[in-house]
Amino acid sequence: MVTFSTTIDFPAGWRVSWLSRVNTALPTTLRLPFACSCPAEIFLTDLTGDGSGHDVLPGTQLGAFGRSVKLDQLNKIISNFNRGVAGGLTPASQALATAGLFTPDQLKALGAVVPSVPLAPAGQVALDSFVADDIRVSWRVRPARYLHRVNESLIIEPTMDIFNAFNVANYDPPNGSTTSTLSGVLDGTPGSVNGTTQAQRTNRYGLGSGVFSVGLPRSFQFGVRVTF
């Protein structure tokens, strides 16, 4: 995270204040999608055998995407998984085979094997950086200079604030909200890191929110400050 701020005073009472905030893109964890969202997941995607879901994609670590796994490496990682792991047995399936209840071929015929993961489409986007440039322009006026019998300490300062002055489109907020950022679950659907092109980026931060926050689409604010 980098923050830069400055205030510059110009002749005739003009003042410009600038605040820039830049957050580099957050990492995310690549995880296996559910195959059925049912108890049979232990025979499909539970690679650790602990009964939990959305296991980390083998060959990667927590927070790998955007760090050790770059966007241009994503399909290679997925292809390695599809060749080396998909079609094999989970620990639960292997336990059935070891106990002699099913043969590996029978389990495969039943579909009790690890499913493959869809590749990312051409034009897949990565998680986005977060940029906001806010500017305030004000004019400090001392009415005593122009009007007699006015308190000399009185200052009237009209202000104009421009939030996200360059209207940068932000998609992935730095708070890591799962409702706003791309999902690391590799289900190949829009909104995931292996199913989202720029044209499908519909989650621009702040659209229709009706609230004020850093990095929203450009907005203006006008005010007057009176000092006496």
Secondary structure, DSSP 8 states (H G I E B T S, - for coil): -EEEEEEEE-GGGEEEEEEEEEE----B--B---SSSSGGGGGTT-SSSSS-SS-B-TT--TT-BTTTB-GGGHHHHHHHHHHHTTTS--HHHHHHHHTTSS-HHHHHHHT-S--------TTB-----EEEEEEEEEE-B-GGGTSTT--TT-EEEEEEEEETTT-----S-TT--TTTS-B-B---STTBTTS-BGGG----TTTT--S--TT-S-EEEEEEEEE-
